[in-house]
Amino acid sequence: VQLQASGGGLVQAGGSLRLTCLASGRTFSNYGVGWFRQAPGKEREFVSTITRSGRTTYYADSVKGRFTISRDNAKNMVNLQMNSLKPEDTAVYYCAVRDGVVTNKTDAYDRWGQGTLVTVSS
């Protein structure tokens, strides 16, 4: 499966963005999907993940209540709706998939998209 993340951009604090991860190749519904981010000079960190069916989601404490992950398997797509953005949300955001139980562990994911930059100004 190949992944392409899009939707990043520049937004003021308090604003919103919607990231999309579009998959092609193998059956998308076979994979759990995660969003991760990497800020300059920092390690890549977990943001959110969603199970294959879409029924269960998980969030990092730092984004809980502000971000919402969803998926549409018919369209091979996972979205990350980001509201009430803060300057500390500035990072390159990556989507990734794994063939198994979803997890917040970065190295558990098999395929990664190229990343999309989110910049939140204060």
N, CA and C atoms as an extended XYZ file, in Angstrom:
366
Properties=species:S:1:pos:R:3:atomname:S:1:resname:S:1:resid:I:1 pbc="F F F"
N         0.843       -1.181        0.000 N   VAL     1
C         0.000        0.000        0.000 CA  VAL     1
C         0.887        1.242        0.000 C   VAL     1
N         0.487        2.226       -0.799 N   GLN     2
C         1.196        3.509       -0.835 CA  GLN     2
C         0.300        4.581       -0.208 C   GLN     2
N         0.942        5.499        0.490 N   LEU     3
C         0.198        6.510        1.220 CA  LEU     3
C         0.623        7.904        0.781 C   LEU     3
N        -0.352        8.799        0.729 N   GLN     4
C        -0.057       10.192        0.435 CA  GLN     4
C        -0.827       11.068        1.393 C   GLN     4
N        -0.103       11.854        2.170 N   ALA     5
C        -0.711       12.777        3.124 CA  ALA     5
C        -0.811       14.156        2.499 C   ALA     5
N        -1.899       14.846        2.779 N   SER     6
C        -2.099       16.191        2.267 CA  SER     6
C        -2.950       16.992        3.238 C   SER     6
N        -3.057       18.294        2.969 N   GLY     7
C        -3.925       19.140        3.770 CA  GLY     7
C        -3.202       20.073        4.719 C   GLY     7
N        -1.894       19.955        4.805 N   GLY     8
C        -1.152       20.843        5.683 CA  GLY     8
C        -1.145       22.267        5.171 C   GLY     8
N        -0.673       23.178        6.012 N   GLY     9
C        -0.597       24.577        5.617 CA  GLY     9
C        -0.293       25.453        6.802 C   GLY     9
N        -0.447       26.746        6.586 N   LEU    10
C        -0.207       27.747        7.625 CA  LEU    10
C        -1.549       28.216        8.173 C   LEU    10
N        -1.684       28.205        9.489 N   VAL    11
C        -2.928       28.612       10.119 CA  VAL    11
C        -2.600       29.346       11.404 C   VAL    11
N        -3.476       30.255       11.787 N   GLN    12
C        -3.283       30.968       13.056 CA  GLN    12
C        -3.723       30.098       14.222 C   GLN    12
N        -3.169       30.377       15.370 N   ALA    13
C        -3.578       29.666       16.585 CA  ALA    13
C        -5.085       29.792       16.765 C   ALA    13
N        -5.700       28.674       17.129 N   GLY    14
C        -7.149       28.631       17.263 CA  GLY    14
C        -7.869       28.186       16.014 C   GLY    14
N        -7.141       28.114       14.920 N   GLY    15
C        -7.741       27.711       13.653 CA  GLY    15
C        -7.822       26.204       13.497 C   GLY    15
N        -8.251       25.796       12.295 N   SER    16
C        -8.467       24.380       12.008 CA  SER    16
C        -7.826       23.995       10.685 C   SER    16
N        -7.463       22.731       10.610 N   LEU    17
C        -7.011       22.122        9.363 CA  LEU    17
C        -7.527       20.696        9.320 C   LEU    17
N        -7.655       20.192        8.107 N   ARG    18
C        -8.087       18.804        7.927 CA  ARG    18
C        -7.038       18.102        7.071 C   ARG    18
N        -6.380       17.137        7.656 N   LEU    19
C        -5.388       16.355        6.926 CA  LEU    19
C        -6.052       15.110        6.352 C   LEU    19
N        -5.567       14.715        5.185 N   THR    20
C        -6.080       13.518        4.528 CA  THR    20
C        -4.927       12.592        4.199 C   THR    20
N        -5.149       11.317        4.448 N   CYS    21
C        -4.205       10.278        4.057 CA  CYS    21
C        -4.925        9.404        3.047 C   CYS    21
N        -4.422        9.412        1.814 N   LEU    22
C        -5.030        8.655        0.734 CA  LEU    22
C        -4.151        7.459        0.423 C   LEU    22
N        -4.762        6.280        0.380 N   ALA    23
C        -4.012        5.052        0.158 CA  ALA    23
C        -4.315        4.469       -1.206 C   ALA    23
N        -3.333        3.803       -1.751 N   SER    24
C        -3.524        3.084       -3.002 CA  SER    24
C        -2.794        1.757       -2.891 C   SER    24
N        -3.217        0.811       -3.678 N   GLY    25
C        -2.567       -0.492       -3.643 CA  GLY    25
C        -3.445       -1.532       -2.982 C   GLY    25
N        -2.922       -2.151       -1.964 N   ARG    26
C        -3.637       -3.248       -1.314 CA  ARG    26
C        -4.895       -2.757       -0.593 C   ARG    26
N        -5.723       -3.694       -0.206 N   THR    27
C        -6.988       -3.379        0.436 CA  THR    27
C        -6.753       -2.569        1.704 C   THR    27
N        -7.205       -1.350        1.656 N   PHE    28
C        -6.947       -0.408        2.737 CA  PHE    28
C        -7.578       -0.845        4.046 C   PHE    28
N        -8.719       -1.490        3.957 N   SER    29
C        -9.440       -1.872        5.171 CA  SER    29
C        -8.723       -2.957        5.968 C   SER    29
N        -7.658       -3.509        5.421 N   ASN    30
C        -6.874       -4.505        6.150 CA  ASN    30
C        -5.913       -3.879        7.156 C   ASN    30
N        -5.790       -2.549        7.133 N   TYR    31
C        -4.745       -1.883        7.902 CA  TYR    31
C        -5.291       -0.930        8.946 C   TYR    31
N        -4.650       -0.974       10.119 N   GLY    32
C        -4.834        0.111       11.061 CA  GLY    32
C        -4.013        1.302       10.594 C   GLY    32
N        -4.466        2.495       10.874 N   VAL    33
C        -3.813        3.701       10.385 CA  VAL    33
C        -3.472        4.614       11.556 C   VAL    33
N        -2.305        5.170       11.506 N   GLY    34
C        -1.882        6.107       12.541 CA  GLY    34
C        -1.417        7.422       11.941 C   GLY    34
N        -1.579        8.466       12.706 N   TRP    35
C        -0.986        9.770       12.391 CA  TRP    35
C         0.098       10.044       13.420 C   TRP    35
N         1.215       10.522       12.925 N   PHE    36
C         2.340       10.885       13.767 CA  PHE    36
C         2.822       12.264       13.333 C   PHE    36
N         3.631       12.887       14.162 N   ARG    37
C         4.179       14.188       13.771 CA  ARG    37
C         5.599       14.329       14.286 C   ARG    37
N         6.330       15.177       13.582 N   GLN    38
C         7.705       15.430       13.967 CA  GLN    38
C         7.993       16.918       13.849 C   GLN    38
N         8.259       17.521       14.987 N   ALA    39
C         8.620       18.935       15.027 CA  ALA    39
C        10.124       19.076       14.833 C   ALA    39
N        10.581       20.228       14.385 N   PRO    40
C        12.018       20.425       14.176 CA  PRO    40
C        12.823       20.125       15.434 C   PRO    40
N        13.830       19.301       15.295 N   GLY    41
C        14.702       18.978       16.410 CA  GLY    41
C        14.137       17.992       17.409 C   GLY    41
N        12.973       17.453       17.101 N   LYS    42
C        12.345       16.504       18.033 CA  LYS    42
C        12.120       15.161       17.356 C   LYS    42
N        11.878       14.166       18.178 N   GLU    43
C        11.580       12.838       17.646 CA  GLU    43
C        10.142       12.784       17.145 C   GLU    43
N         9.913       11.849       16.241 N   ARG    44
C         8.559       11.636       15.750 CA  ARG    44
C         7.702       11.115       16.902 C   ARG    44
N         6.473       11.647       16.995 N   GLU    45
C         5.607       11.248       18.105 CA  GLU    45
C         4.216       10.872       17.611 C   GLU    45
N         3.576       10.060       18.403 N   PHE    46
C         2.230        9.583       18.110 CA  PHE    46
C         1.217       10.709       18.260 C   PHE    46
N         0.240       10.741       17.350 N   VAL    47
C        -0.854       11.701       17.432 CA  VAL    47
C        -2.190       10.981       17.627 C   VAL    47
N        -2.480       10.051       16.715 N   SER    48
C        -3.778        9.378       16.762 CA  SER    48
C        -3.712        8.111       15.922 C   SER    48
N        -4.613        7.181       16.223 N   THR    49
C        -4.700        5.979       15.427 CA  THR    49
C        -6.140        5.497       15.374 C   THR    49
N        -6.442        4.716       14.344 N   ILE    50
C        -7.790        4.216       14.140 CA  ILE    50
C        -7.710        2.779       13.668 C   ILE    50
N        -8.604        1.957       14.184 N   THR    51
C        -8.597        0.548       13.828 CA  THR    51
C        -9.098        0.329       12.401 C   THR    51
N        -8.952       -0.897       11.932 N   ARG    52
C        -9.315       -1.212       10.554 CA  ARG    52
C       -10.773       -0.906       10.247 C   ARG    52
N       -11.634       -1.188       11.189 N   SER    53
C       -13.063       -0.954       10.970 CA  SER    53
C       -13.444        0.508       11.144 C   SER    53
N       -12.591        1.244       11.876 N   GLY    54
C       -12.903        2.628       12.192 CA  GLY    54
C       -13.690        2.798       13.475 C   GLY    54
N       -13.992        1.687       14.123 N   ARG    55
C       -14.854        1.770       15.315 CA  ARG    55
C       -14.117        2.269       16.554 C   ARG    55
N       -12.800        2.109       16.577 N   THR    56
C       -12.035        2.481       17.771 CA  THR    56
C       -10.925        3.442       17.382 C   THR    56
N       -10.787        4.476       18.192 N   THR    57
C        -9.757        5.483       17.942 CA  THR    57
C        -8.988        5.771       19.238 C   THR    57
N        -7.779        6.242       19.058 N   TYR    58
C        -6.928        6.593       20.197 CA  TYR    58
C        -6.234        7.918       19.886 C   TYR    58
N        -5.956        8.663       20.933 N   TYR    59
C        -5.330        9.967       20.772 CA  TYR    59
C        -4.238       10.178       21.811 C   TYR    59
N        -3.240       10.934       21.411 N   ALA    60
C        -2.268       11.413       22.389 CA  ALA    60
C        -2.962       12.407       23.310 C   ALA    60
N        -2.518       12.462       24.538 N   ASP    61
C        -3.137       13.378       25.496 CA  ASP    61
C        -3.067       14.827       25.017 C   ASP    61
N        -2.016       15.158       24.303 N   SER    62
C        -1.805       16.534       23.873 CA  SER    62
C        -2.817       17.006       22.832 C   SER    62
N        -3.508       16.060       22.173 N   VAL    63
C        -4.461       16.455       21.127 CA  VAL    63
C        -5.883       16.019       21.448 C   VAL    63
N        -6.053       15.283       22.515 N   LYS    64
C        -7.370       14.772       22.874 CA  LYS    64
C        -8.361       15.918       23.064 C   LYS    64
N        -9.525       15.762       22.452 N   GLY    65
C       -10.540       16.800       22.543 CA  GLY    65
C       -10.432       17.863       21.465 C   GLY    65
N        -9.316       17.894       20.752 N   ARG    66
C        -9.119       18.887       19.685 CA  ARG    66
C        -9.039       18.232       18.307 C   ARG    66
N        -8.484       17.037       18.246 N   PHE    67
C        -8.308       16.340       16.974 CA  PHE    67
C        -9.302       15.176       16.898 C   PHE    67
N        -9.742       14.889       15.681 N   THR    68
C       -10.635       13.754       15.448 CA  THR    68
C       -10.159       12.986       14.228 C   THR    68
N        -9.946       11.687       14.410 N   ILE    69
C        -9.543       10.828       13.302 CA  ILE    69
C       -10.760       10.058       12.809 C   ILE    69
N       -10.828        9.862       11.500 N   SER    70
C       -11.929        9.108       10.910 CA  SER    70
C       -11.422        8.448        9.639 C   SER    70
N       -12.167        7.461        9.158 N   ARG    71
C       -11.748        6.799        7.931 CA  ARG    71
C       -12.959        6.449        7.086 C   ARG    71
N       -12.704        6.368        5.792 N   ASP    72
C       -13.703        5.934        4.824 CA  ASP    72
C       -13.026        4.869        3.974 C   ASP    72
N       -13.276        3.619        4.296 N   ASN    73
C       -12.592        2.532        3.594 CA  ASN    73
C       -13.005        2.438        2.124 C   ASN    73
N       -14.195        2.867        1.816 N   ALA    74
C       -14.644        2.844        0.423 CA  ALA    74
C       -13.829        3.807       -0.434 C   ALA    74
N       -13.330        4.859        0.195 N   LYS    75
C       -12.534        5.859       -0.520 CA  LYS    75
C       -11.038        5.725       -0.231 C   LYS    75
N       -10.659        4.698        0.529 N   ASN    76
C        -9.255        4.476        0.888 CA  ASN    76
C        -8.648        5.712        1.539 C   ASN    76
N        -9.361        6.252        2.507 N   MET    77
C        -8.985        7.547        3.058 CA  MET    77
C        -9.122        7.577        4.565 C   MET    77
N        -8.166        8.241        5.206 N   VAL    78
C        -8.258        8.551        6.630 CA  VAL    78
C        -8.057       10.051        6.778 C   VAL    78
N        -8.899       10.670        7.572 N   ASN    79
C        -8.808       12.100        7.812 CA  ASN    79
C        -8.431       12.382        9.259 C   ASN    79
N        -7.764       13.492        9.448 N   LEU    80
C        -7.468       13.988       10.786 CA  LEU    80
C        -7.947       15.433       10.852 C   LEU    80
N        -9.062       15.642       11.521 N   GLN    81
C        -9.597       16.985       11.704 CA  GLN    81
C        -8.928       17.600       12.927 C   GLN    81
N        -8.282       18.734       12.718 N   MET    82
C        -7.524       19.376       13.789 CA  MET    82
C        -8.142       20.737       14.079 C   MET    82
N        -8.686       20.876       15.262 N   ASN    83
C        -9.309       22.127       15.687 CA  ASN    83
C        -8.523       22.740       16.841 C   ASN    83
N        -8.806       24.001       17.101 N   SER    84
C        -8.149       24.712       18.213 CA  SER    84
C        -6.637       24.518       18.178 C   SER    84
N        -6.073       24.719       17.015 N   LEU    85
C        -4.644       24.466       16.847 CA  LEU    85
C        -3.798       25.427       17.672 C   LEU    85
N        -2.680       24.915       18.129 N   LYS    86
C        -1.742       25.661       18.963 CA  LYS    86
C        -0.385       25.717       18.262 C   LYS    86
N         0.426       26.705       18.589 N   PRO    87
C         1.766       26.756       17.978 CA  PRO    87
C         2.563       25.471       18.203 C   PRO    87
N         2.351       24.816       19.313 N   GLU    88
C         3.089       23.574       19.588 CA  GLU    88
C         2.619       22.407       18.741 C   GLU    88
N         1.574       22.587       17.959 N   ASP    89
C         1.144       21.564       17.001 CA  ASP    89
C         1.943       21.644       15.699 C   ASP    89
N         2.761       22.652       15.564 N   THR    90
C         3.579       22.810       14.358 CA  THR    90
C         4.521       21.626       14.192 C   THR    90
N         4.429       20.990       13.026 N   ALA    91
C         5.227       19.787       12.766 CA  ALA    91
C         4.929       19.299       11.354 C   ALA    91
N         5.734       18.352       10.916 N   VAL    92
C         5.388       17.572        9.733 CA  VAL    92
C         4.557       16.392       10.210 C   VAL    92
N         3.395       16.224        9.600 N   TYR    93
C         2.472       15.162        9.981 CA  TYR    93
C         2.558       14.026        8.966 C   TYR    93
N         2.653       12.819        9.498 N   TYR    94
C         2.777       11.628        8.672 CA  TYR    94
C         1.640       10.663        8.977 C   TYR    94
N         1.140        9.998        7.941 N   CYS    95
C         0.250        8.871        8.167 CA  CYS    95
C         1.020        7.585        7.891 C   CYS    95
N         0.592        6.539        8.565 N   ALA    96
C         1.267        5.255        8.441 CA  ALA    96
C         0.256        4.140        8.666 C   ALA    96
N         0.559        2.967        8.148 N   VAL    97
C        -0.331        1.827        8.309 CA  VAL    97
C         0.428        0.643        8.881 C   VAL    97
N        -0.324       -0.227        9.526 N   ARG    98
C         0.242       -1.491        9.975 CA  ARG    98
C        -0.807       -2.578        9.862 C   ARG    98
N        -0.327       -3.768        9.578 N   ASP    99
C        -1.187       -4.931        9.425 CA  ASP    99
C        -1.255       -5.626       10.767 C   ASP    99
N        -2.082       -5.112       11.656 N   GLY   100
C        -2.183       -5.695       12.982 CA  GLY   100
C        -2.909       -4.750       13.912 C   GLY   100
N        -2.847       -5.061       15.170 N   VAL   101
C        -3.495       -4.228       16.181 CA  VAL   101
C        -2.838       -2.844       16.189 C   VAL   101
N        -3.642       -1.819       16.260 N   VAL   102
C        -3.076       -0.476       16.254 CA  VAL   102
C        -2.325       -0.227       17.553 C   VAL   102
N        -1.365        0.650       17.469 N   THR   103
C        -0.506        0.960       18.597 CA  THR   103
C        -0.001        2.383       18.444 C   THR   103
N         0.522        2.931       19.521 N   ASN   104
C         1.102        4.271       19.456 CA  ASN   104
C         2.610        4.221       19.230 C   ASN   104
N         3.136        3.035       18.952 N   LYS   105
C         4.580        2.872       18.766 CA  LYS   105
C         4.966        3.153       17.314 C   LYS   105
N         5.808        4.118       17.123 N   THR   106
C         6.206        4.536       15.782 CA  THR   106
C         6.793        3.395       14.980 C   THR   106
N         7.656        2.612       15.584 N   ASP   107
C         8.366        1.582       14.829 CA  ASP   107
C         7.518        0.363       14.535 C   ASP   107
N         6.263        0.360       14.983 N   ALA   108
C         5.367       -0.766       14.690 CA  ALA   108
C         4.672       -0.611       13.345 C   ALA   108
N         4.785        0.544       12.724 N   TYR   109
C         4.078        0.812       11.477 CA  TYR   109
C         4.975        0.501       10.284 C   TYR   109
N         4.354       -0.123        9.271 N   ASP   110
C         5.107       -0.697        8.167 CA  ASP   110
C         5.313        0.248        6.993 C   ASP   110
N         4.306        1.055        6.703 N   ARG   111
C         4.343        1.922        5.522 CA  ARG   111
C         4.041        3.346        5.961 C   ARG   111
N         4.781        4.277        5.366 N   TRP   112
C         4.646        5.681        5.732 CA  TRP   112
C         4.423        6.539        4.499 C   TRP   112
N         3.611        7.564        4.666 N   GLY   113
C         3.466        8.571        3.634 CA  GLY   113
C         4.600        9.571        3.724 C   GLY   113
N         4.581       10.553        2.837 N   GLN   114
C         5.706       11.479        2.733 CA  GLN   114
C         5.632       12.647        3.713 C   GLN   114
N         4.520       12.850        4.358 N   GLY   115
C         4.396       13.924        5.333 CA  GLY   115
C         3.836       15.197        4.746 C   GLY   115
N         3.130       15.938        5.577 N   THR   116
C         2.585       17.231        5.188 CA  THR   116
C         2.839       18.214        6.333 C   THR   116
N         3.299       19.404        5.992 N   LEU   117
C         3.723       20.368        6.997 CA  LEU   117
C         2.556       21.194        7.502 C   LEU   117
N         2.436       21.241        8.821 N   VAL   118
C         1.458       22.086        9.488 CA  VAL   118
C         2.210       23.138       10.293 C   VAL   118
N         1.901       24.392       10.033 N   THR   119
C         2.530       25.489       10.754 CA  THR   119
C         1.441       26.325       11.411 C   THR   119
N         1.522       26.467       12.726 N   VAL   120
C         0.544       27.235       13.469 CA  VAL   120
C         1.232       28.474       14.035 C   VAL   120
N         0.772       29.624       13.613 N   SER   121
C         1.373       30.879       14.071 CA  SER   121
C         0.646       31.402       15.300 C   SER   121
N         1.392       32.076       16.146 N   SER   122
C         0.794       32.603       17.382 CA  SER   122
C         0.248       33.999       17.181 C   SER   122
